[in-house]
Amino acid sequence: MEQRDTFQPGNVVYVMYRNPHAQDVANVQEAAVVENPETPGELCLFLYDTYYPLDEDMAVYHTEAEAEKAYEYYFGSSEGGDIIG
């Protein structure tokens, strides 16, 4: 995972995201780094029409390949359609 200070508004990143309706389902999803609309000057992630904090609790990767490698490490093979690009 990269340092948070390397992200800029407009960056496209990849995160490991757990389905809120099925906690045993996780996937890699593309997200955008944007300025937090509630806290000017602070960055956040925009994913599924929702703003998420850009903090150490979120696994964020610069490339899809990095995210897929981490996914496989933590969850096993990505075969079977768990990764969404």
ZIBELWO-V223736 format. One record per residue. RES is the residue in one letter. SS is DSSP state (helix for helix, strand for strand, loop for the rest). NEAR is the number of other ideal C-beta (glycine too) atoms within 10 Angstrom. Layout:
# ZIBELWO-V223736
res = [RES:RES]
ss = [SS:SS]
near = [NEAR:NEAR]
This chain:
# ZIBELWO-V223736
res = [M:E:Q:R:D:T:F:Q:P:G:N:V:V:Y:V:M:Y:R:N:P:H:A:Q:D:V:A:N:V:Q:E:A:A:V:V:E:N:P:E:T:P:G:E:L:C:L:F:L:Y:D:T:Y:Y:P:L:D:E:D:M:A:V:Y:H:T:E:A:E:A:E:K:A:Y:E:Y:Y:F:G:S:S:E:G:G:D:I:I:G]
ss = [loop:loop:loop:helix:helix:helix:loop:loop:loop:loop:loop:strand:strand:strand:strand:strand:strand:strand:loop:loop:loop:loop:loop:loop:loop:strand:strand:strand:strand:strand:strand:strand:strand:strand:strand:loop:loop:loop:loop:loop:loop:loop:strand:strand:strand:strand:strand:loop:loop:strand:strand:strand:strand:loop:loop:loop:loop:loop:loop:strand:strand:loop:loop:helix:helix:helix:helix:helix:helix:helix:helix:helix:helix:helix:helix:loop:loop:loop:loop:loop:loop:loop:loop:loop:loop]
near = [12:12:6:13:7:8:17:8:11:9:15:11:22:24:18:19:20:11:10:9:6:8:8:6:12:17:18:22:18:14:21:13:18:15:15:17:10:8:11:7:6:11:17:23:23:15:16:9:5:10:15:17:13:20:10:9:7:18:17:22:19:15:12:17:10:17:25:17:13:16:22:13:8:10:15:10:8:15:8:7:7:14:19:10:10]
